Amino acid sequence: MVFVFQTASFAQSTNITETFKEHFNKTVQEVQETDDADEKRAILNESFDKMIHAIDQIESKASLTEDETAMLDSYKLGLTEKKSELNGLDGFDEIMDEDLDDFSNFSQDFIEQANRTITIGVTTALLILIILLLL
């Protein structure tokens, strides 16, 4: 019976890091499919904004432990730094137009190598997906 509850509990959760990886993989594909540097920059900015907004929504709606909150804050800080680097803010040099494809790949590596596994409930996961799709 314990096994059944544990399996049901696992089935009712999702890893938000995987959701963000999938989202950003699509972003990288979009960036590499366009030739216009302004459009590439806009796609990247929009993706970073969506993920940061999703993290804000998770923090406000989900019951998280201190460790989970700290991991989300760290993840959000990394995304904010990538966005600042992209746009030349907060002491970063702006990414040159010809380097946007490489930057999108570098950012994808950052997201995929993030050592953050935060498991949340299905309701919150659906909220994240809706936010990422609608924004």
FENMOBEL-V93356 format. One record per residue. N is the residue number from 1. RES is the residue in one small letter. PSI is psi in whole degrees, -180 to 180 (none if undefined). D_CENTER is the distance of its C-alpha to the mean C-alpha in Angstrom with 2 decimals. Layout:
[[N RES PSI D_CENTER] [N RES PSI D_CENTER]]
//
This chain:
[[1 m -39 36.03] [2 v -41 33.58] [3 f -42 31.98] [4 v -45 31.67] [5 f -40 29.94] [6 q -43 27.56] [7 t -43 26.74] [8 a -40 26.36] [9 s -44 24.07] [10 f -39 21.85] [11 a -24 21.93] [12 q 16 20.77] [13 s 164 17.50] [14 t 158 14.20] [15 n 115 11.65] [16 i -25 8.20] [17 t -42 7.07] [18 e -39 8.89] [19 t -44 7.52] [20 f -38 3.98] [21 k -47 6.65] [22 e -45 8.83] [23 h -47 7.10] [24 f -28 6.72] [25 n -42 10.15] [26 k -38 11.54] [27 t -47 10.54] [28 v -41 12.41] [29 q -43 15.20] [30 e -44 15.63] [31 v -45 15.84] [32 q -18 18.37] [33 e -13 20.33] [34 t 151 21.23] [35 d -15 23.79] [36 d 120 23.42] [37 a -39 21.75] [38 d -38 21.24] [39 e -40 19.48] [40 k -47 17.21] [41 r -42 16.39] [42 a -41 15.91] [43 i -46 13.53] [44 l -45 11.28] [45 n -45 11.78] [46 e -41 11.12] [47 s -47 7.74] [48 f -43 6.78] [49 d -43 8.91] [50 k -44 7.59] [51 m -40 4.20] [52 i -43 6.86] [53 h -41 9.32] [54 a -41 7.93] [55 i -42 7.98] [56 d -42 11.34] [57 q -40 12.52] [58 i -47 11.94] [59 e -33 13.82] [60 s -23 16.49] [61 k -25 17.10] [62 a 150 16.71] [63 s 108 19.23] [64 l 150 17.56] [65 t 170 19.53] [66 e -40 19.70] [67 d -44 18.02] [68 e -41 15.01] [69 t -42 14.89] [70 a -41 15.31] [71 m -42 12.50] [72 l -42 10.07] [73 d -40 11.87] [74 s -44 11.62] [75 y -45 7.88] [76 k -41 8.02] [77 l -43 10.98] [78 g -43 9.61] [79 l -41 7.18] [80 t -40 10.37] [81 e -40 12.53] [82 k -41 11.06] [83 k -41 11.61] [84 s -41 14.96] [85 e -43 15.88] [86 l -42 15.32] [87 n 1 17.59] [88 g 39 19.98] [89 l 165 19.49] [90 d 40 20.20] [91 g -1 22.47] [92 f 150 20.49] [93 d 138 22.25] [94 e 140 20.74] [95 i 128 19.58] [96 m 150 22.57] [97 d -42 22.48] [98 e -11 23.69] [99 d 6 20.90] [100 l -38 17.93] [101 d -45 17.80] [102 d -40 17.94] [103 f -40 15.29] [104 s -39 12.82] [105 n -42 13.94] [106 f -43 13.76] [107 s -38 10.14] [108 q -42 9.52] [109 d -42 11.84] [110 f -47 10.13] [111 i -42 6.96] [112 e -28 9.71] [113 q -2 12.06] [114 a 127 10.27] [115 n 58 13.00] [116 r 114 11.31] [117 t 108 12.32] [118 i 116 12.15] [119 t 131 14.16] [120 i 169 14.58] [121 g 162 17.13] [122 v -39 17.21] [123 t -45 17.72] [124 t -37 14.57] [125 a -41 12.67] [126 l -37 14.56] [127 l -44 13.67] [128 i -48 9.91] [129 l -42 11.01] [130 i -44 13.50] [131 i -47 11.41] [132 l -32 9.16] [133 l -36 12.60] [134 l -27 14.76] [135 l none 13.33]]
//
